[in-house]
Amino acid sequence: MTHYLIYLLEVSLCTALFWGFYLLFLRKLTFFSMRRFYLLLTLFLSWLLPLSNFSLTHHEGNHPMHNMGDFVYALEQGMVEEVENLSLIPTQQALESHASHVPGLSLGNVLNFLYFLGLLFFAGKLVLGLKDVVRLFAQTSWQRKNGYWEGSTQLPYSFSFGPMLFLSQKDISLPKSDRQTLYWHEEAHIRQAHTIDIILVKIQQIIIWFNPIYGWAFNELKFLHECSADRAVTNKTHKHQYAQFLLDQSISSPQKALIHAFAQVHLKERIQTIFSPSSSRWNLFWLIPACLLGFFLSVGFSFIRQSEEIPFELHTMLQELKQQIPPELSPGFQFLESIQPDFLLRWDDYSIPHLSPIERPIVSSTYGEKIDPYTGEKNFHKGMDFKAAGGTPVYATGDGVIFAAPNGFGFKEQGWFVQIHHGEGLYSYYANLMWDKSIDSLSQENRAVKAGDIIGYVGNSNPNSTGPHLHYEVGTKDCTYNPIKFLPHKLVPNLPSAKSNTISPEISQEHLLPIKGGKFYSGFGMRMHPVMKTRKMHFGVDFEAKLKTEVLATASGKVILAKRSGAYGYRIDIDHGDGFKTLYAHLHQEGILVKAGEQVEAGQLIAYSGNSGLSKGPHLHYELRKEGKPVNPMDYFTERPLHVSDNGSLD
């Protein structure tokens, strides 16, 4: 979902909780100024609280406020999931059109269109309302009074707007005492700056027009304005006389949204309020739990913002994919983004294509604009070609189901092919295969395959092929993606040089293990968060480590941070150059042995493991970032760490 819409849902969550508190505990109180202040303040705070990001942990171990973060995240996720359940999930038949680059209708596009359509509609209503006031202002002659301007109009009712009192000709003919009562009422509106409230809430309502609470709060504010003005009058005259005057002045003209027209707003409720007994001052103590509600919301959002697994941050893999997509294919990326595919981030279940489709791959042609070797024409190459001898085994690059071909093995313009559906619309495509009846059993339609299973053999079945090779694609029904982003990093240097008009090799660095023995139990990818009990992205690797286990620098570099930092607890960040940085988290409070600015060598002791920050037990959380984006550390370790049974993640 688009990020600004998620932010607006977070604002809606805050307004809903504040509004619910108001209805339960404050609405019946006769402290009109306090109620007005509460509504205005909470509507304003609702825009700020989702941006909260202050430190939650000041010592090792769990922090009691983390439960509030779990509560806020659960509410927030509930609202988002209600919308995301509407995702336009592609049918299996739609996958047959994988070669098409025609942009699809995405949920993100639909939501953006509807949002801005509503924004324009409600903004237009506000502009028209202001236009009416401006036109009436220009048609009226004015005279200065005590703190405001007065002008007479031909309208059947009097009203105030800002520092202006529009007095009806009908009301000018009232007896002097009644006219003075009306003046007192409208002067109260002007003196208390009620018009500012109206404009501010209307602007907020335009931005978040789909939230009905702003409409209810707007009406409630107008009622409070009238009650405050009524109280200002009853302090100077008899209540029964004023109530009768309100009844005499009541009219049937429609109420305008932006103005305060006398005797038009909630007349019955106002008269009841005039004669209702005053609330006890002890009820003012309800403001204390209201403040606590705001504090807990701030803590909850801070917890989410500081969590190392940011719930609504755009997934790292999608960010990398987006950079590789040509402009003409960008609408297809919006489709992928709109369904927020967790499969792109999973590590443990291997549903994302992540292996090489052949052993010892040699890339002969990369993704992008290419000259067709057969026709000599320039066209867009939607995949990668791997040079290989005929009969070389072809492996499934990720878990999935063989799909979209007769018996799972079909023939198209690129020769015999196999297509595997990995879920949520993502597929991998293997073409120019060898025809061999013996592999029919390997490629039966709807047969589940695992990463590494043989699904065919390299051939030369493409009529336009110049020799045996494997054509490999990754994409959705709307577009294809650069397969290089799905291949193991250590395969990248096998690409041809930049002189051959292909993608240049990515910079690669090897790293030591940060813990001697290197036993890990939670890898990079999607997993069940141990505190929030929901699937979230894990941007690093958790290593088994008892309290005060030695933590080593995985490569030489410069320490850029060595202190406590939110949910990470005590941490160290090291810059290794070439865009690589490492992060060591949940360290012992007294176990940091280096300081910012210090140079360290690979294998140097830099800290001791601990249990600080958002952690359920002693361990080391290790991250590797390339150009500021988290990458899988497993692809860079000089030796593969040993995976141990995961008895429950600790962070």
C-alpha positions, 0 to 999 in steps of 0.5 A: 500500500502507498506509504502516505495512505498507511500514515493516514491510517495511523492518524485515523487510529489515533483519532479513533482512540481519542474520539472513543475516550471523548465519547465515553468520559468527556461528552456529558461534562459542562466544561465546554472550553475544556472539551473544545481544547481536548478535541482540537489538541487530540486532532492535532496530536493524531498527526504527530504521534505516528511520527514518534521515535524516541528511545524506549530502552535504557537498560538490558532486558525487556522493557514494559512499554513494548507491550504498548507497541505490540497493541498499537501495531496490532491495531494498525495492522488490522486496518491495513490488512482490511484494505490489503485483503482487496488486493488484485491477486492474479489468476493462474490463467493470467500468468500465461501472459507473462511476456506482456508488458501491458500495465495492470490495474493495481490496488495502489493505482485504484487507491491513489485515484480514489483518494485524490478524487475525494481530496479534490471533492472536499477541497472544492466544497471548502473553496465554494463555502469560502467563495460565498463568504467572500462574495457576501463580504464584498456586497456588504458595507462595514462599520467598525465596532468594539473588536469586530466589524459589523455589516447588514445583509439581506439573509434571513439570519445573522451569523459571524465569520472570523472578526465579522458579524453579518447582521440580518435586516430582520434582526436589526428590527428586533427590540433593543434587549433582544438585539443586545442578546444576539450581539452578546452571542455573536461577540462570544463567537468572535472573541473566542476565535471559533472560526479558526477551529472550523477552518483548521478542522475542515482542512484536516478533514479534506486531507483525511476525508475518508475518516468519518471521525473528523466529520463528527468532531466538526459537528461536535465543535460547532455544538461546543461553540454554540454552548460557549456562546450561550453561556456567555449570554446567560451570564448576563441575562436570565436563562428562561428569557434566553431560551425563549429567545432562542426558540423565537429566533429558530428558523428552517434555513439550512445551516452553512458549514463555515459560519456560526448562525444564531439559533440554527445549531442543535437547538434542543440540545443547547436548551437542555444544556443551559438548564443542566447542572454544572459538572463536578470539578473532580471530572477534570481528572479525566484529563489525566488518563487522556494524557496517558492515552497520548503517551502510550500511543507515542510509546507504541509508535516509537516502539514500531519506528525503532524496531529493527524490523520496520513494519511498513518500510518498503521492502529492501528487495523491492527497492533493489528491483525497482532500480533495475526496472526500465521506465516502460515497465514501471507500472508493472512494478506498482502491481507487485508493490500493491500486494506487498509480496512477503515471498520476496523476502523469505529466507527460510522457506526458499519460495523466492527464486534464489539459486542458479538454474545451472551449475557453474553458470556462464552468462552469455546475455543479460537483461535489457536492450540487446541486439538479436543475434539472429535478426540483428534487430534491437529489442528488449531481452526479458531474461538472462541467457546461460551458456551451457552444453546440451543436456546440462541439467536445469534446476528449479531456482526456488520452491513452487508449482510447475504451471502454465504449460500442457503437462507443465512442459510446452513450446513457445517462441523461445522453444521448449520451456517450463514455468514455475509459479512461486506464489503471489503472482511471481514465476520463473521461466526456463526456455530453450530446453531439450525435448526429451520424453524422459523428463515429462515426469519431471515437469508435470503440471501442478507438480510441486518442486523444491529449490534444486530439483531437476526440471529439464535439460539445456537444449537448442529448441528455440528456432532463432537460437545460435547454440545451446543455452538456457533462457531464464526469466523472473516476473509477474503477469505484468512485467519481468524483472532482472534475474540477477537480483535473484541470483546468489551474490557470488555468481555476479563476478561470473558475468561478462565484463562491462566491455561486452555491453552488459551489467558490470560485476557488483562489488563483493566483500568477504566477511568473517564470522562475528562469533567463533564457532558461528552457530545461528538460529534465525536467518535473514528474511521473513519470520514470526516476530517473537514479541509481536507474534506477526510475520515481519522482516528480519534484516540480519542473522541471530547468532547463538551466544551466551552472555559476554561471548566475544564478538569479533569484527567481520572485516577491517574498517572504521567504527562509526557508532558505538552506543545504545540505540533504541530497539537494537540496545547497545550496538556497534556499526563499522564502515568497511568501505565500498559501500559495506557496513556491519552492525552488531546489536544487543551487546552487553552494557559494559561490553563495548571495547571500541569507540567511534572513529577507531580503526579495527581489523578483521577478527579483532575483539570489539565487544561482548554479547549481551541482552540489551534492547528488544531482546528476549535472551542473550545473543548477537544480532548481526547485519550487513548493509550495502549502499545503505540497504540490508543484504543477506550476510550468508552470501558474504561469509567466508564459511557457512555458519552452522544452523542450530534448532530455533527454539524461539527467536530472541529479537 
